[in-house]
């Protein structure tokens, strides 16, 4: 079993945010605000709370805005991994940043992830479930039908021990991937160069029976479209009318 929680993390912030246009024409998606705070700061807050010392943030679209924004953070070391020519997608972005992430398992958070913790912080719960002996990847899952702003079919099926398999085509699965995970660097040993999706990594872990999931016990928001953003804002406005930062 893992004896300590990850001390390094990566936040995927290089995407173009096409489905959020026109908002993302002038604002990178991780700097969109909900409840008066940016999505990026929510994730950094959670990482600090979980005891993470270092966060790598990859950048491409409107990278200068992200660089300027994170200069104000003094509670965590931040390293920017620039993808100047073109975004490398999720897998390529993580592979490029491995030089900063070290040899131990690390957190990866999507730049548009937004969640509220349940009984215990989600990152702490992931770290407590992590088992190096049986896992290469541990994904935070959420109930497909209980997610705010989500209208998809879900992503994974899970057995009683949390081992994952893909949702069969044209079927509906009970769980979606919540954009938060722990990965081991060894997963990238044979990964392609350049641009590729983390889905290639997940399929490798599924084949080896080493992809696992943990169901989130708090609320989760899909900030994929302006409608999803509106739903999240409405939630925060109703739940935290006096103090909107969470």
N, C-alpha and C positions, 0 to 999 in steps of 0.2 A: 504493500500500500504506500501511497505518497505520504511522506512525513511532514511536508510543509506546503503551503499554498504558493502558487506562482508569484514571483517578484517582478516579472516583466510582462508587458502586454502590448498588443498592437490594436490601433483603431484604424479601420479602413475608411479613409476620407477622400479618396482620389476620384470618385465617380462623378459623372456629369449631371446626375439627377434629372434626366430627361422628362420623366413622368411628373416632376414637380414644376415644370415650366409654366408660367413665366417667372415664378419666384426664384428659381435657380439660375436664371439668366444673369442675375446680379449678386446672388448670395449662394455660396456653396452649401449643399444640403446639410452638412453637419453644423452649420451656423444658423440654421433655422431655429427659431425660438418657440417653445411651448411653455406656458405658464411663466413667461418672463425670463427663461433661461435657455441657453442653446443646447441642442442635442449633444454636441461635443462635450460641453461642461457637465451635463448629467453623467455621461460615461466616465469622464475623468474623476468626478466626485465619487462614483462607485468604486473606481480603482483605488483611490486613496483610502477609502473606507475599508477596503479589503487588504490593505497593507502592501500594495504594489509600489515599488520604488521608481520604476522606469516605464514610460509609455512611448512607443514609436507610432507616429502618425504619418501615413503616406499621403501625399498631396499631388494634385495635378490641376484640376479645374479651380480657377480663382485661388490658387495656392497662396498668394500674397496675403489674402484676407485671413486665412487660417494661421499663417505664420505670425501676423500681427496680433491675432486674438490670443494665442497661447503664450505670448510673451508675458502676460499678466499672471500666469500661474507660477507660484513659487512652492507649492506643496508636493510636486512630483517632477522628476526629471523628464523632460520631453525632448525627443529626437525626431526631426522631420526627415522622412524618406521621400525624396523628390522623384517623381516620375515625369520628367520634363517632356519627353518626346510624345508619349501617349500613355494613357492609363493601362496598367498591366493586369487588370481585373483582380479578383480577390486572391486567387492562388499565386499569380505572378507577383502581386504586391507583397504578400507575406514572404515569399521566397527571397525577394530582393532585400527584405528587412531582417533576414535570419542573422546577418552579421552583427546586428545589435541585440538580438533577442537571447543569445546564449544557448547553452546546451540542455537546459531544463525545459519542461513543459511550460507553456505560456498562454495567457488569455488572448483571444481575438474577439473584437467587438465591431459590428457593423457601424458605420458612421451615422446611420439613421436609426439606430436601436434606441428605444425608449421603453423603460419598464419601471414599475414600482415593486419594491421588495415585499414579500409576504412575511411569514413568521421569522425568517432569517434572511440576511442578504443573499441574493442569488449567486454572487461570485463566491461567497464563503460556502454555500451549499455545493456548488460545483467542485470546489477544491476538496471538500470533505468526501465527495463521492469518487474522486479521481483515484484510479488504481493503475499504476504503471505496468503491472504484471499482465493486465488483461485489456488495456485500452491504448489506442493511439489517438483517439479523438473522443471528446465528451461534449455533446451539444445541449444547450438549454432549449427545451421544447415548451410549447404552450398549447393549450386546448384550441383546436381550430375554431370551434363554435363560440368560444368565450373571448376571442381577441377583438379589440376595438379597431375598427376600420379595415378589417380583413374579410375578403370575399372569396378566397381561393379554396382549393381542394385539400390543402395540407401537404405535408412533405414525407412523413415517415410513419411506419408501423414499429411498435416496440414489443419485445417479449417481456415476460414478468421480471427479468433481471435488467431490463433497460437496453438490451442489445437491439440495434436498429436495422431495418431494411427499408428499401424504397417503397413509396406508395405505388401500387400497381396502376398502370395507365388507365384512365377513364374512371377510376374509383376515387372515393373520398377517404382520407385517413384522419385519425383523431388528433394528430399532432402536426404543428408547423414548427419550423426552425426559427427560433426567436432572435437570431443574430448575435448570440453570445456563446462562447465555447472555450474549451481548453484543447490545445493541440500539442503534440510532441514534435520536435524538429526532425526526428527520424522519418516521419511521413513524407518529407520532401526530398529524401535521398535520390530517388529516381524521377523526380518531377521534371517536366519539360522546362526549357528556357523561355523567357519572354512571357507573353500574355496567356494566361489560362485561368480557369475557374477552380475554386476550392471543391467543386463537385467532383473533379477528377480525384482529389485527395480522399473525399468521402467514399467514392466507389472502391478505391484501393483498400480502405479500412473495412468496408463491408465485406469485400472478398476475403479478407483475413479474419473476419468475425471480430473486429476490434473497434467498431464504431458503436458508441453508446450514447444514450440520452438521459436527461434528468428533467422532469416536468416542473415548470415554474409554478410557484404557489401564490404569486401576486398578479397584478394586472399588467397587460402588455398592449402596446399600441403600434399599429402598422402605419408608419408615416411614409407611405409610398405615393400618395396622390394628395392634391389639395383638399379633397374630401376627407381623407384620413387625418390630415393635419387639423381640419376643423373639428372633427370628432374628439381628438385629443385635447384641443383647446377648450371645448365645451366641458369635457370631463374635469379638467383642472380648475376651470372657472367655478364649477358647481361644488367641487369637493374642497377646494382650498381658497375660498373667497377672500380671506383675510391675509393669508400668507401663501403665495403661489409657488414659492420655491420648494422643491422636494428632491 
